[in-house]
Each structure stands twice: as structure tokens, then as C-alpha cells.
């Protein structure tokens, strides 16, 4: 018996059984659908990509996995070196794990211990309203969405603020010396409702973190690798710790990275064993994941994915221009993301099956109908996704 995610098992609809996938399409026994959500925003190159397939097959002929405890291997070395070269600033120190949630846990643990190693006791985290950083316990604590995290009834030492500079400045004025980090999904808040905000907020956050000696963490598990229209938001405003996942491996294997700058890394570099970061996921630095991640980054670079994403954004804005309905609260577009927020969640009941019948796989949630398509999508396919979204209201 499979226990499915985010579902009441007693009342859930039978899921679509996928028998094959190719490019942007998912195939059931007798139907094909454009995957408009890229398997939770990760399959940026589409399915069955020959370059990524070949990387996996070549690595598995050598070995699939060895632990990083006392051992190392060429794929993890190469991926670490590539990320060091590729990421902005001095984000040079990669700690690998097997999922975005765990990678965020690592980032929070790093930030807390960074100050403990200096003999400082900071005990508060600053986070955003409507934040989502994962489903493990600490990530739920810094998150702010009762639909996901209702079992966490008490959140000690966490302050949530809206994405206004006034609220940001007030939080630092009142608690800045107590924060050990400020964690954000930069520019685009995913599971909290595809909420979008301006870069000026992050620029001011960087200034305040510098002034109060607070570590700034960017959770780019969802936003990284082009989803906002930027390669990384960290290219615009530099954090102290960057968290990557999802598209890191092109959606092939669960893998994530918590990447620290030199200041954070040197906060652990010591003759004192108590200053070490005591964390070690079994499958961190998995050889298959590292090898496919390297090829995924290579594709992203060689095939100019930023240009593809800007084209997706331009087509989306053109096709959605002037679209309105009395049931719609707002239409939001950024990079490779489009979201239609409705006033009443009941408006979206039945949309998934409606979309399926029109050859599109969609997974609306709460008040949000959205698309985060694979970057290889053709214009005609993208228009089919957008027309399906609009047709539901017309």
C-alpha cells in the first residue's frame, strides 16, 4: 500500500499511472499529457534526456554509491569544483545531502553552530510569512503555512514577516542581535502560493544582515537554475549560505547541496573536534547524482537555458495579457512560473481532470492554479498549457 503525499488517503482520487515519459510528455496506458509542473519543478530538461541517461548509465557501470565518510570519488570532486566555479562570490564549500528539506536543515544547523563555535548564543530565526522550506521538523518550524505544518503548534524563536522593507527593518531593530540567520525563498515563494516580491527587499536584507552580523540563507531549491528568470537569485544578491536541490540533477535523482561562503566554512575549521559539523546523510555525494548533476549543468550552459526561460516568460505574458475573470484574484508571472490565484479554492475543484482531458497534467493546490514547465517546451506546447488554464474559466 503506497502512502501518497499531501493526501487524505481515504478520499483521494486514483492517481494517473505513468508507463513512459519523453520530452515534456507523460504517458499513461492510453493517454499523453504535457507535464506542466515538471515533476515538482525539477525536470527542467524534460524526460528521458539522452545526455543525462548516458551519464547515469556510464556511472552505474563503475559504481553507484560509496559513502563520503572516509571515502571520496571523482564525481563528487568534479561537482564540487564545478559549483565552486559556477556559483557567485565565495560560495565555495559544498555540503551534499539527499533532499531539499535536509539541505535546509543543514543550512539552519550550520548557521546556529557558526555562532556557538564563536562562543555566542543566538537563538532566533527570521523568516517570511507564507514561507515553505520543507517538511522535516526544523524546516516546518521556520515555515509559515498551516496547510502543510499544522502539527507544529508552537514555534519558539522564529519570527515571520511580510516582504516589506518596513517590516524587515522593524524586525532587525527589535531582534537583530538575537538572529542567527534570515532564511528566504528569494523572489518567488513556491508552495506558499507562488508569491512574488521585489529584489529591493533582498538588497535591504543583505545590508541589515551585514550590519547586525546575521547569516543570510537563500533557499533556492525551487528558485535556482533559472526558475525566476535569473540563473540564481544569488547572482543578484549574495547570501552567506545557498541551498540547491530539485533541478540540481535535472530531476533524475534526489540530491541537494548546502553551499557556504568562506566566512561560514572558517567558522568550523579548527583543531577543536567540537567545532566540526556533525552531520552526514548516508547518500550525500551519491556518485550517480553527482554525475548527472554535472551533465545537467553542462546542458544548462551549452544550450543557453536563460534565453529559453526568457522566451517562456515572454510567451506567457503575451498569452495571458488582459486575461481576467471575476473569480480570479491575481495572475502572476515570473521567469518560468505562472500562477492564477483564485478567490475561492472551490473554483479549482475538477480542474486536474479537465486539464488531463486536454492533454495537460496539472496539480493545482489550495487557491493556486499554476505552471512551471520544463525549459525545453516548444511554443505550441506552452500555449496548449496556457489555453487549458484559461479555458477552465471561459
C-alpha positions as CSV (number, residue, x, y, z in Angstrom):
1,X,0.0,0.0,0.0
2,X,1.5,3.3,-1.1
3,X,1.0,6.3,1.3
4,X,0.9,9.2,-1.0
5,X,2.0,12.8,-0.2
6,X,-0.3,15.6,0.9
7,X,-3.4,13.4,0.5
8,X,-6.2,12.1,2.7
9,X,-5.8,8.5,1.7
10,X,-9.4,7.6,2.4
11,X,-10.9,10.1,-0.1
12,X,-8.0,10.7,-2.6
13,X,-8.6,10.3,-6.3
14,X,-6.8,7.5,-8.1
15,X,-3.5,8.8,-9.3
16,X,-2.6,8.6,-13.0
17,X,-0.3,5.6,-13.6
18,X,2.6,6.6,-15.8
19,X,4.1,4.0,-18.1
20,X,6.5,6.1,-20.0
21,X,7.8,9.7,-20.3
22,X,9.6,11.5,-23.1
23,X,10.4,15.2,-23.5
24,X,7.6,17.2,-21.9
25,X,5.2,14.3,-22.1
26,X,3.9,11.9,-19.5
27,X,2.2,8.7,-20.9
28,X,-0.4,6.6,-19.3
29,X,-1.6,3.4,-21.0
30,X,-3.9,5.3,-23.3
31,X,-3.2,9.0,-22.9
32,X,-0.4,11.5,-23.0
33,X,-0.1,14.8,-21.1
34,X,2.3,17.7,-21.1
35,X,3.8,17.9,-17.6
36,X,3.1,21.5,-16.8
37,X,4.7,21.2,-13.3
38,X,8.0,19.5,-14.2
39,X,7.5,16.8,-11.5
40,X,7.5,19.3,-8.7
41,X,9.7,21.8,-10.7
42,X,12.7,19.6,-11.1
43,X,12.6,18.1,-14.6
44,X,14.0,21.1,-16.4
45,X,15.4,19.2,-19.4
46,X,12.4,17.0,-19.9
47,X,12.1,13.3,-19.5
48,X,14.5,10.7,-21.0
49,X,17.1,13.2,-22.0
50,X,19.8,11.2,-23.8
51,X,22.7,13.2,-22.4
52,X,21.5,12.6,-18.8
53,X,20.6,9.0,-19.5
54,X,24.1,8.3,-20.8
55,X,25.7,9.9,-17.7
56,X,23.7,7.7,-15.4
57,X,24.5,4.5,-17.4
58,X,28.2,5.2,-17.6
59,X,28.5,5.9,-13.9
60,X,26.5,2.8,-12.9
61,X,29.0,0.7,-14.8
62,X,31.7,2.0,-12.4
63,X,29.8,2.2,-9.1
64,X,26.5,3.7,-8.0
65,X,27.4,4.9,-4.5
66,X,30.0,5.0,-1.8
67,X,29.8,6.8,1.5
68,X,31.7,10.1,1.9
69,X,32.7,9.0,5.4
70,X,36.4,8.2,5.0
71,X,36.0,7.8,1.2
72,X,35.6,10.1,-1.7
73,X,35.3,9.8,-5.5
74,X,35.8,11.7,-8.8
75,X,32.1,12.7,-9.5
76,X,31.7,14.4,-6.1
77,X,35.1,16.2,-6.6
78,X,34.1,17.3,-10.1
79,X,30.6,18.6,-9.0
80,X,32.1,20.5,-6.0
81,X,34.7,22.1,-8.3
82,X,32.0,23.0,-10.9
83,X,29.7,24.6,-8.3
84,X,32.7,26.5,-6.8
85,X,33.4,27.9,-10.3
86,X,29.8,28.4,-11.3
87,X,28.3,30.0,-8.2
88,X,28.7,33.7,-7.5
89,X,31.1,35.2,-4.9
90,X,32.8,32.9,-2.4
91,X,30.1,30.3,-2.3
92,X,32.7,27.6,-2.5
93,X,32.1,25.0,0.2
94,X,29.6,22.3,-0.7
95,X,27.9,20.0,1.8
96,X,25.7,17.4,0.0
97,X,22.6,15.7,1.1
98,X,19.7,13.8,-0.4
99,X,16.8,16.2,-0.4
100,X,15.9,19.9,-0.3
101,X,14.4,19.6,3.2
102,X,17.5,18.0,4.6
103,X,19.7,20.6,2.9
104,X,17.7,23.4,4.5
105,X,18.1,21.6,7.9
106,X,21.8,21.6,7.3
107,X,21.8,25.3,6.5
108,X,20.0,26.1,9.7
109,X,22.2,23.9,11.7
110,X,25.3,25.5,10.1
111,X,24.1,28.9,11.0
112,X,23.3,28.1,14.6
113,X,26.6,26.3,15.2
114,X,28.5,29.1,13.5
115,X,27.8,31.3,16.4
116,X,28.1,28.6,19.0
117,X,31.6,27.9,17.7
118,X,32.4,31.6,18.4
119,X,31.0,31.4,22.0
120,X,27.9,33.3,21.0
121,X,24.4,32.3,21.9
122,X,21.9,33.5,19.3
123,X,18.6,31.8,19.4
124,X,16.2,33.3,16.9
125,X,15.5,32.9,13.2
126,X,13.9,35.5,10.9
127,X,11.7,34.0,8.1
128,X,8.9,35.2,5.8
129,X,5.2,34.9,6.1
130,X,3.9,32.1,3.8
131,X,7.3,30.5,3.8
132,X,7.8,26.9,2.8
133,X,11.2,25.3,3.4
134,X,10.4,21.6,3.6
135,X,8.5,19.0,5.7
136,X,11.1,18.0,8.3
137,X,10.7,19.4,11.7
138,X,13.0,22.4,11.8
139,X,12.0,23.4,8.2
140,X,8.4,23.2,9.3
141,X,9.2,25.5,12.2
142,X,10.7,28.2,10.0
143,X,7.9,27.7,7.5
144,X,4.7,29.5,7.8
145,X,1.8,27.6,6.2
146,X,-0.8,25.9,8.3
147,X,-1.9,23.8,5.4
148,X,1.4,22.0,5.5
149,X,2.6,22.4,9.0
150,X,-0.5,22.4,11.2
151,X,1.1,19.8,13.6
152,X,3.7,22.4,14.7
153,X,1.5,24.4,17.1
154,X,4.3,26.3,18.8
155,X,7.3,28.0,17.0
156,X,9.8,29.2,19.6
157,X,12.4,31.6,18.4
158,X,11.1,32.1,14.9
159,X,9.7,35.5,13.6
160,X,7.8,35.7,10.4
161,X,7.5,38.9,8.5
162,X,5.8,40.1,5.2
163,X,8.0,41.0,2.3
164,X,8.0,44.8,3.0
165,X,11.1,46.8,3.8
166,X,9.3,48.4,6.7
167,X,8.6,45.1,8.4
168,X,12.2,43.9,7.7
169,X,13.8,47.0,9.3
170,X,11.5,46.7,12.3
171,X,12.4,43.1,12.9
172,X,16.1,43.8,12.8
173,X,15.7,46.9,15.1
174,X,13.9,44.8,17.7
175,X,15.7,41.5,17.4
176,X,18.7,41.8,15.1
177,X,21.3,40.9,17.8
178,X,19.4,37.7,18.5
179,X,19.1,36.4,15.0
180,X,21.5,33.7,13.8
181,X,20.0,33.7,10.3
182,X,17.5,35.2,8.0
183,X,16.2,32.5,5.6
184,X,14.2,33.3,2.5
185,X,12.9,31.8,-0.7
186,X,14.3,34.6,-2.8
187,X,11.9,36.5,-5.1
188,X,9.4,33.6,-5.5
189,X,7.7,31.7,-2.7
190,X,6.7,28.4,-4.1
191,X,4.4,26.1,-2.0
192,X,3.2,29.2,-0.1
193,X,1.3,30.3,-3.2
194,X,3.8,31.3,-5.9
195,X,4.1,34.7,-4.2
196,X,6.5,37.1,-5.9
197,X,8.3,40.1,-4.5
198,X,10.9,42.7,-5.5
199,X,14.7,42.4,-5.4
200,X,14.9,45.6,-3.3
201,X,13.7,43.7,-0.3
202,X,16.6,41.3,-0.6
203,X,19.1,44.1,-1.2
204,X,18.0,45.7,2.1
205,X,18.1,42.3,3.8
206,X,21.7,41.9,2.8
207,X,22.6,45.3,4.2
208,X,20.9,44.6,7.5
209,X,22.4,41.2,7.8
210,X,25.8,42.8,7.4
211,X,25.1,45.5,9.9
212,X,23.8,43.0,12.6
213,X,26.2,40.1,11.7
214,X,23.4,37.8,10.8
215,X,23.8,35.0,8.2
216,X,21.6,35.3,5.2
217,X,20.3,32.0,3.7
218,X,18.8,31.7,0.3
219,X,16.6,28.6,-0.1
220,X,16.9,28.2,-3.9
221,X,15.7,24.6,-4.0
222,X,12.8,25.8,-6.1
223,X,14.1,29.1,-7.5
224,X,17.5,28.0,-8.6
225,X,18.5,27.0,-12.1
226,X,16.5,29.7,-13.8
227,X,13.0,29.5,-12.5
228,X,12.8,33.2,-11.6
229,X,14.3,34.2,-14.9
230,X,17.7,34.6,-13.2
231,X,20.3,31.8,-13.2
232,X,20.2,32.1,-9.4
233,X,18.8,35.0,-7.3
234,X,22.2,34.7,-5.6
235,X,23.7,36.2,-8.7
236,X,21.8,39.4,-7.8
237,X,22.2,39.5,-4.0
238,X,24.8,37.3,-2.5
239,X,23.8,35.1,0.5
240,X,26.1,33.5,3.1
241,X,24.6,30.1,2.5
242,X,22.8,28.9,-0.6
243,X,20.6,25.8,-0.7
244,X,20.1,23.9,-4.0
245,X,18.0,20.9,-4.9
246,X,15.3,19.8,-7.3
247,X,16.7,20.8,-10.7
248,X,20.3,20.2,-9.5
249,X,20.1,16.8,-11.1
250,X,17.7,17.6,-13.8
251,X,15.0,15.8,-11.8
252,X,16.7,12.4,-12.2
253,X,17.7,11.6,-8.6
254,X,17.1,13.2,-5.3
255,X,20.2,15.2,-4.3
256,X,20.8,18.6,-2.8
257,X,23.7,20.9,-1.8
258,X,24.1,23.4,1.1
259,X,26.8,25.8,-0.2
260,X,28.6,28.0,2.3
261,X,30.8,31.0,1.9
262,X,34.4,31.3,3.3
263,X,33.3,33.0,6.5
264,X,30.9,30.3,7.4
265,X,33.3,27.5,6.5
266,X,36.1,29.0,8.5
267,X,33.8,29.2,11.5
268,X,34.0,25.4,11.6
269,X,37.7,25.0,10.5
270,X,39.5,24.3,13.8
271,X,41.7,21.9,15.8
272,X,38.8,21.5,18.2
273,X,36.7,18.5,17.2
274,X,33.7,20.1,18.9
275,X,33.7,22.7,16.2
276,X,33.1,20.2,13.4
277,X,29.7,20.0,11.7
278,X,28.3,16.7,13.0
279,X,26.0,15.8,10.1
280,X,26.3,13.1,7.5
281,X,23.4,11.8,5.3
282,X,24.0,8.3,4.0
283,X,23.6,9.2,0.3
284,X,25.4,12.6,0.4
285,X,27.6,13.0,-2.7
286,X,25.9,10.0,-4.4
287,X,28.0,9.2,-7.5
288,X,25.1,8.8,-9.8
289,X,23.5,12.1,-8.6
290,X,26.8,13.9,-8.9
291,X,27.5,12.7,-12.4
292,X,24.0,13.5,-13.7
293,X,24.2,16.9,-12.0
294,X,27.4,17.8,-13.8
295,X,25.7,16.9,-17.2
296,X,22.6,18.9,-16.2
297,X,24.7,22.0,-15.5
298,X,26.6,21.4,-18.8
299,X,23.3,21.3,-20.7
300,X,22.1,24.5,-18.9
301,X,25.2,26.3,-20.0
302,X,25.7,25.0,-23.6
303,X,22.1,25.3,-24.6
304,X,21.6,28.8,-23.2
305,X,18.7,28.0,-20.9
306,X,18.4,31.5,-19.6
307,X,17.3,32.5,-23.2
308,X,14.8,29.6,-23.2
309,X,13.4,30.8,-19.9
310,X,13.1,34.4,-21.0
311,X,11.2,33.2,-24.1
312,X,8.9,31.1,-21.9
313,X,8.2,34.3,-19.8
314,X,7.6,36.4,-22.9
315,X,5.2,34.0,-24.4
316,X,3.3,33.6,-21.1
317,X,3.0,37.3,-20.7
318,X,1.7,37.7,-24.3
319,X,-0.8,34.8,-23.9
320,X,-2.1,35.9,-20.5
321,X,-2.3,39.6,-21.3
322,X,-5.7,41.0,-20.5
323,X,-7.0,37.7,-19.1
324,X,-9.4,38.2,-16.2
325,X,-12.4,36.6,-14.5
326,X,-14.5,37.6,-11.6
327,X,-13.3,34.5,-9.7
328,X,-9.6,35.4,-10.2
329,X,-7.8,37.4,-7.5
330,X,-4.5,37.8,-9.4
331,X,-2.4,36.4,-12.3
332,X,1.4,36.3,-11.5
333,X,4.2,35.6,-13.9
334,X,8.0,35.4,-13.2
335,X,10.5,33.6,-15.4
336,X,9.4,30.0,-15.8
337,X,6.4,30.3,-13.4
338,X,2.8,31.4,-14.0
339,X,0.2,31.4,-11.3
340,X,-3.5,32.1,-11.3
341,X,-4.7,32.8,-7.7
342,X,-8.5,32.4,-7.3
343,X,-10.6,33.9,-4.5
344,X,-12.2,30.6,-3.5
345,X,-10.4,27.2,-3.7
346,X,-13.7,25.5,-4.8
347,X,-13.2,27.3,-8.1
348,X,-10.4,24.8,-8.9
349,X,-12.3,21.6,-8.0
350,X,-12.2,19.3,-11.0
351,X,-9.5,21.3,-12.9
352,X,-7.0,18.5,-12.8
353,X,-9.2,16.1,-14.7
354,X,-10.3,18.9,-17.0
355,X,-6.7,19.6,-17.9
356,X,-5.9,15.9,-18.3
357,X,-8.7,15.5,-20.9
358,X,-7.0,18.3,-22.8
359,X,-3.6,16.7,-22.7
360,X,-2.1,18.6,-19.8
361,X,-1.0,17.3,-16.4
362,X,-1.6,19.9,-13.7
363,X,-1.7,19.9,-9.9
364,X,-3.5,22.9,-8.5
365,X,-3.4,23.3,-4.8
366,X,-5.4,25.5,-2.4
367,X,-6.3,28.7,-4.3
368,X,-3.5,28.3,-6.9
369,X,-3.6,27.1,-10.5
370,X,0.0,27.3,-11.8
371,X,2.5,26.0,-14.3
372,X,6.3,25.5,-14.0
373,X,7.0,23.9,-17.3
374,X,10.2,22.1,-18.5
375,X,12.5,24.6,-20.1
376,X,12.7,22.5,-23.4
377,X,9.0,23.1,-24.0
378,X,8.1,24.3,-27.5
379,X,5.9,27.4,-28.0
380,X,2.9,25.4,-29.3
381,X,3.1,23.1,-26.2
382,X,3.3,26.1,-23.9
383,X,0.3,27.8,-25.5
384,X,-1.6,24.5,-25.0
385,X,-0.9,24.6,-21.3
386,X,-1.9,28.3,-21.0
387,X,-5.0,27.9,-23.2
388,X,-6.1,25.0,-20.9
389,X,-5.7,27.2,-17.8
390,X,-7.7,30.0,-19.4
391,X,-10.4,27.5,-20.8
392,X,-11.3,26.4,-17.3
393,X,-12.7,29.9,-16.6
394,X,-14.2,30.5,-20.0
